[in-house]
Amino acid sequence: MGDHPQIFLTGGRWPPKRHVSHNGQVTDYSSGRTGYINSAARGATTTPAPADVLRFHRRMPGYAPTRLHESAELAGTLGVGRVFIKEEAVRFGLPAFKMVGASWAIHRALAERTEDPDFDWTFDDLAERFGGTGGMTLVCATDGNHGRAVAHGARMLGLGARVFVPAQIGRRAKEGIRSENADLVEVDAPYDDVVMEATAAADADPAAMMVQDTAWEGYEQIPAWIVEGYSTIFRELDAQLADAGLEGPDVMVTPCGVGSLIQATAAHYRGSDRSADSLKPSLLSVEPDGAPCLLESLKAGRPVAVATGHTRMAGLNCGNVSTIAWPILRDGIDAAVTITDDEDLAAVKELERLQIDAGPCGAASLAGLQRAFADPAMREGMAVTGQSVVVLLSTESREANPVED
Ligand SMILES: Cc1ncc(COP(=O)(O)O)c(C=O)c1O
């Protein structure tokens, strides 16, 4: 197989039969699934997050950078130079990355309610200012991790929290939210409907502030701040890769639900402050095959809503791309794939064997890269070579969403 990775097709024949259409879409007929490539994406430019986000997080109680692992074994099996895993398994004591977004957004939203929004407010200042007043409740919908982060932030600040969840999410995710003293509201509906229900509840309550990690027309400011908050992950990564003697990744893999996290990936690596081509990696999005809202939108060239069902990758089980993410992802994402729950479970186990703590959403990055590399056209479209430096963003711990739940 020469340069190509050795395994990864779960069925079908090697090499897969492909059709590359005029708009760059790659269709893999052998497995009945499609991937997407945009060869112009590395030329896209967007606005990076403000520089003071990391400084804000560093001053929050409990801040510590997450670990960056290197796996020579994965580099060997994937046929690339080096593979790193950014392990978001413990963030401010929580088992997923979400608190970096929620904390920055809550802080910005509360600062706007003071007489001096531009003051350099810390979380502690805001707790002193707003806490214990009994006046405000933070409201959100979640598949688990975002809601726990909002509830945790509310608790740190002495505010109330009401968190709406699809009833079908895992037991551990619900327990995690309850453990933050939040009011948990279970709704027997998919995530996108739960967002609507939470929004209606927040609209009806003058003491409520909606803190949602996805945007829609008319609700864009708080999600934009959440995306800015995620930039801390990438600033840490820059420093960690520099310590390893590297300028940056050549390939960056991000799991995608509503697309806010990968919007932050794009904001960082397509930021107007990064002009040199060598600093612009290929960006790969990974979604569950049962919730491919970004892939379907990229293929259609416009936002497309998809019906969602059940997947172990609860945080990625979303039917709509965030409105503020869409134009950035349309222009700036090089490649998109979907994976099955079985492929994902195999990746959870492979990472566990390598002593990396990745839950189902976190391991999606590895499964998605394996999936993309199984198609030589995708590998080529992402400009991958035997020397490429790959970073897999692993977004949650096994504890956030145990596979046996
Ligand atoms: C663990 C985990 N990974 C990835 C994502 C995807 O992030 P986004 O919905 O911003 O695309 C989520 C979202 O909830 C998540 O909980």
The ligand as a Tripos MOL2 file, in Angstrom:
@<TRIPOS>MOLECULE
LIG
   16    16     1     0     0
SMALL
NO_CHARGES

@<TRIPOS>ATOM
      1 C1        -17.0840   16.4640   24.2850 C.3       1 LIG1
      2 C2        -17.5250   17.2980   23.1470 C.ar      1 LIG1
      3 N1        -16.7680   17.3240   22.0500 N.ar      1 LIG1
      4 C3        -17.0980   18.0640   20.9840 C.ar      1 LIG1
      5 C4        -18.2570   18.8120   20.9730 C.ar      1 LIG1
      6 C5        -18.6110   19.5650   19.7390 C.3       1 LIG1
      7 O1        -18.5910   20.9480   19.8790 O.3       1 LIG1
      8 P1        -19.5220   21.8390   18.9550 P.3       1 LIG1
      9 O2        -20.9400   21.4710   19.3000 O.co2     1 LIG1
     10 O3        -19.1530   23.2210   19.3200 O.co2     1 LIG1
     11 O4        -19.2050   21.4850   17.5520 O.co2     1 LIG1
     12 C6        -19.0840   18.8120   22.1040 C.ar      1 LIG1
     13 C7        -20.3040   19.6180   22.1580 C.2       1 LIG1
     14 O5        -21.1310   19.4900   23.0180 O.2       1 LIG1
     15 C8        -18.7100   18.0310   23.2220 C.ar      1 LIG1
     16 O6        -19.4550   17.9710   24.3380 O.3       1 LIG1
@<TRIPOS>BOND
     1     1     2 1
     2     2     3 ar
     3     2    15 ar
     4     3     4 ar
     5     4     5 ar
     6     5     6 1
     7     5    12 ar
     8     6     7 1
     9     7     8 1
    10     8     9 2
    11     8    10 1
    12     8    11 1
    13    12    13 1
    14    12    15 ar
    15    13    14 2
    16    15    16 1
@<TRIPOS>SUBSTRUCTURE
     1 LIG1         1 GROUP 0 **** ****
